[in-house]
Amino acid sequence: MRVHPDTGSPGGLTLGTKYERELPLASEPVEVGRARTPGGEFPVHSAKVESKVELGQYKLDVTEIRFSDINPIPGAPTGNIGYQILRGFTITLDSNNRRIRFDR
């Protein structure tokens, strides 16, 4: 699925609320807060994950996923990868080809 890397976000992985029903979760999602943007206020839910989360070839040490319908960029809804995950990678941006490479 498409995700937005966000070095300014202190969190880990956030996905759209539709994935609360589609992913294998180890716990029921519970509301953990609300996010406010110029576009409105959105609930934020959190749930424990049942299996490993992967980013390309890498298995992430993620035990919990947050869910919200906040959309930081115009277009199709995206997820968000924050600093909690990004700090473990060296990231190379290829703006000409609109690609990102993650290395450990």
C-alpha positions in Angstrom: 0.0 0.0 0.0 1.1 3.6 -0.5 2.6 5.4 2.5 3.9 8.9 3.0 7.4 9.1 4.7 7.1 11.8 7.3 10.3 12.7 9.2 8.4 15.2 11.2 6.0 12.7 12.6 7.2 11.1 15.9 5.0 8.0 15.4 5.5 4.7 13.6 3.0 3.4 11.1 -0.4 5.0 10.5 -2.9 3.6 7.9 -6.4 4.6 6.8 -9.3 3.4 8.9 -10.5 1.0 6.2 -7.5 -1.2 7.0 -8.9 -1.7 10.6 -11.2 -4.3 9.0 -8.8 -5.7 6.4 -5.6 -6.4 8.4 -5.1 -9.3 10.8 -5.0 -7.5 14.2 -4.2 -9.0 17.6 -6.4 -6.5 19.4 -9.5 -4.4 18.6 -8.7 -0.9 17.6 -9.3 1.7 20.3 -9.4 5.5 20.1 -6.1 6.9 21.4 -6.6 10.5 20.4 -7.8 13.0 17.8 -5.7 14.8 15.2 -6.6 18.3 14.0 -5.7 19.7 10.6 -7.0 22.6 8.5 -9.3 20.0 6.9 -10.9 19.0 10.1 -10.6 16.8 13.2 -10.0 13.1 12.8 -10.1 10.2 15.4 -6.9 8.2 15.8 -7.2 4.5 16.7 -4.5 2.0 17.7 -4.3 -1.8 17.6 -1.7 -4.5 18.2 -0.6 -6.3 15.0 -0.9 -10.1 14.6 2.1 -10.6 12.2 5.3 -8.9 11.0 5.0 -5.6 9.1 7.3 -5.4 6.0 8.7 -2.4 4.2 10.1 -3.9 0.9 12.7 -6.5 1.9 12.8 -5.3 5.6 10.7 -6.7 8.4 9.9 -3.9 10.8 9.9 -4.2 14.6 6.3 -2.8 14.8 3.9 -4.2 17.4 1.2 -1.6 17.0 -0.4 0.3 14.1 -2.4 3.5 14.3 -5.4 4.2 12.0 -6.7 7.5 10.9 -8.2 9.1 7.8 -5.8 12.1 7.9 -4.5 12.7 4.4 -1.3 14.8 4.3 -1.2 15.1 0.5 -3.9 15.6 -2.1 -5.1 12.5 -3.9 -5.8 8.9 -2.9 -5.6 8.3 0.9 -2.2 7.2 2.1 -0.6 5.8 5.1 2.2 7.5 7.1 5.6 6.2 8.2 7.0 8.4 11.0 10.4 8.9 12.7 9.9 5.8 15.0 10.4 3.6 11.9 12.5 5.9 9.6 15.3 6.4 12.2 16.4 2.9 11.5 17.1 3.5 7.8 19.4 5.5 5.5 17.0 7.0 3.0 18.0 8.0 -0.6 15.6 10.2 -2.6 15.5 9.9 -6.4 13.3 12.9 -7.3 13.8 12.5 -11.0 12.2 9.1 -11.0 10.0 9.6 -7.9 11.5 6.8 -5.9 12.8 6.3 -2.4 15.4 3.7 -1.4 15.6 2.4 2.2 18.9 0.9 3.4 19.9 -0.4 6.8 
